[in-house]
Each structure stands twice: as structure tokens, then as C-alpha cells.
């Protein structure tokens, strides 16, 4: 065959992966527990779900964070992932600082695994989010003036760390975090023992995953799409495969809800603006004012003298951008942040009644709420910053970087 309908591309660092056992059963996935010291049953569920997502050619790939103390087999678990799904001569990498190097790595490898990460900058967080749902990068072709080279990638990523977990809200909303526990000295094994045993069990594990993929392909269009979380394609894919996974149907979504609750708590605790808003709203149901007034009120809730919170906004426009970023997680904590820009700019923060926390906000409810907010503003009210300190525009992204996404991911 000179022109095959399906083209397989293998970069210079990729290696052939092993075979599989076609008669594998769902319970064969429990063999993973021999090599990965999961902290809880939910961590096993999330880990298997993430492995399954890597075998979906459509939809996004949630970044995976493996978190555990020293001696919890984080690097070994990462290497096992590569051997199972994407064998490579360079299984573990260092995290790139810029988008260009990240896209080059993504073009040469499928699953990007980063070892012993201690810090993720805001720019790196943004780049990881783009890669999870699809990113494009263009640069001038060498030795030309007008021609461009284009890279377009969508890849799974793995990060292992002792303590770091995604704190920035947009990355946390897309990520899967799996906790690993310490391996006692009496049960530790040598590297040779682990890999010899793994090669015996790997075909059954891979076969069980492929059987789950078959179930997902069969049931995908029948999955109820209501109440899907962020990265909806990932969730729908796993739900469709649950009949061939070693847990009862519905367990995955319950696990995802528990994960989101934990992620919201961690992200709020890591954000000084969110902590200040929650502290200010204790004992009150609503607050209305402009960004300058809100900054003054929040400043009273933060101990700036000890310089504990270097990320706390210093200017009203910085506060406004922070509120845009954290509003989704504040809503999960029962606080609704709303803005109005029709002539008079103001911010309204309202405590959501407990009975309405699980109900989506409908358009008519939003209009009524905004009308009530408007009635609380004094006649002729004009925020000082609207005249003296116009809001600075957000910094533009470099023209050479673009991102593509599937609408169901948002």
C-alpha cells in the first residue's frame, strides 16, 4: 500500500509500546495498585479516568498532578504512565518557561511528563491550559522574511511534586489531582523488581483500558450531557466507559464533585483577594460600591504590614481583574460577584442563599438581581476612578500565540 488512509507518525524520541491482552477484565485495572501507592480510593478512580482520557482522540486532556511526600513513587508512577501509553527515550522532562519550547516538545511527544516541579508561574499556567484544550503557535520560518512555521498541538501533561497543586483558578478548574502516599521501607522494591513485574502485568492493564475505550465509543452519544463539569469531553468520555470500569456507574461524577470542592478550597486559600472578600462578607448579605471603595475595604481585611500577601492588588484595575479570575470559585463559596459598566461602574457582591447554591442562575433571575442592585446605587453616583483613574487594558497576548478549544470544555 503506497497511500495508506491512516498515517502514523513517530518522532525520533518515541518508541513502540507493548502489546495488550484482549481478554482482560475491568478488575485487571486494580493491578495498578501494585505500582502506584494511591492515598485513597478516589485517587485510583481519578488516575484510571485520566489514563482513559489519553486514549480519546477528541476533546481536551486535563493536566494530571501527582502529589505526595518524599518516597511516594511519584517519579516511578510518571515513568509507568509513559511506558503504558507513550514509550519514549526521554520519559521525564523539565518544564519549559516559554510557549515556543513547550510547543516544540508537544510536537515531538504525546504525553509530556514533568518531574519534581516546585513552582508553576502564571505564564506557564496559561500555556498548560492552552495545551490541554488545543494550542497553536506561529513563528517566522528560518531564512525567510514573510513565511511562517505553524505548530498546532493538544497534549496530555503530567506534573509530579511534593507539595505543589494547581492554585491558579483557570488551571485548577481543568486539572486532575491524584494523591500518593508514603511507601514504608519494609515494602519497598528495587527498580528491577518493579519493572520486571510491571512487564508481566502491563498487557492486562492496557487490555482493560482498550476494552473501556470500546465501551466509551459505543455509549458516548447516549450520555446525558446535563451537569457536566469543566473539561466536559473528558467527563463524558469516562462516563460512557463506566460499564467496563471497575466501579459502579455514577462513582466517577461523585469523585469529580469531591475533587472540585477540594480544588476550590485550595485555590481560595492560595488567593489573597478571595480570602479578603470572604472575610469582608462575614455577617453581611450584600455589598455595593466601586473598585476603589472595595479595595479600601479589602485592604482592612489583609494584614499588609507583615507583607504576607505580595499578590494582593495595589490598584483598583488590578482588583477588577482579580475578581474576574476568582468569581467562579467565589460563587462556589456562596458569593456572587457582579459588575455593571453602563455609564456607572460598580461592583456588587451578594451572598447566595444555601437553597440556591445548586441551582444555575437563569437569565430572568439575573435581570431581577441586577435591577435590585441598581436600586441600591445613589442617584448621580459616579465612581471616582471612572474620571481620575480609568481602568488599564489587560496586557495583550503575543500575536504569535493562538489557542483553539472545544465549546463543551467551557
C-alpha positions, 0 to 999 in steps of 0.5 A: 500500500503506497497511500495508506488512509491512516498515517502514523507518525513517530518522532525520533524520541518515541518508541513502540509500546507493548502489546495488550491482552484482549481478554482482560477484565475491568478488575485487571485495572486494580493491578495498578495498585501494585505500582502506584501507592494511591492515598485513597480510593478516589485517587485510583478512580481519578488516575484510571479516568485520566489514563482513559482520557489519553486514549480519546482522540477528541476533546481536551486532556486535563493536566494530571498532578501527582502529589505526595511526600518524599518516597511516594513513587511519584517519579516511578508512577510518571515513568509507568504512565509513559511506558503504558501509553507513550514509550519514549527515550526521554520519559521525564522532562523539565518544564519549559518557561516559554510557549515556543519550547513547550510547543516544540516538545508537544510536537515531538511527544504525546504525553509530556511528563514533568518531574519534581516541579516546585513552582508553576508561574502564571505564564506557564499556567496559561500555556498548560491550559492552552495545551490541554484544550488545543494550542497553536503557535506561529513563528517566522520560518528560518531564512525567510522574511514573510513565511511562517512555521505553524505548530498546532498541538493538544497534549496530555501533561503530567506534573509530579511534586511534593507539595505543589497543586494547581492554585491558579483558578483557570488551571485548577478548574481543568486539572486532575489531582491524584494523591500518593502516599508514603511507601514504608521501607519494609515494602519497598522494591528495587527498580528491577523488581518493579519493572520486571513485574510491571512487564508481566502485568502491563498487557492486562492493564492496557487490555482493560483500558482498550476494552473501556475505550470500546465501551466509551465509543459505543455509549458516548452519544447516549450520555446525558450531557446535563451537569457536566463539569469543566473539561466536559469531553473528558467527563463524558468520555469516562462516563460512557466507559463506566460499564467496563470500569471497575466501579459502579456507574455514577462513582466517577461524577461523585469523585469529580464533585469531591475533587472540585470542592477540594480544588476550590478550597485550595485555590481560595486559600492560595488567593489573597483577594478571595480570602479578603472578600470572604472575610469582608462578607462575614455577617453581611448579605450584600455589598455595593460600591466601586473598585476603589471603595472595595479595595479600601475595604479589602485592604482592612481585611489583609494584614499588609504590614507583615507583607504576607500577601505580595499578590494582593492588588495595589490598584483598583484595575488590578482588583477588577481583574482579580475578581474576574479570575476568582468569581467562579470559585467565589460563587462556589463559596456562596458569593456572587460577584457582579459588575455593571459598566453602563455609564456607572461602574460598580461592583456588587457582591451578594451572598447566595442563599444555601437553597440556591447554591445548586441551582444555575442562575437563569437569565430572568433571575439575573435581570431581577438581581441586577435591577435590585442592585441598581436600586441600591446605587445613589442617584448621580453616583459616579465612581471616582476612578471612572474620571481620575483613574480609568481602568488599564487594558489587560496586557495583550497576548503575543500575536504569535500565540493562538489557542483553539478549544472545544465549546463543551470544555467551557 
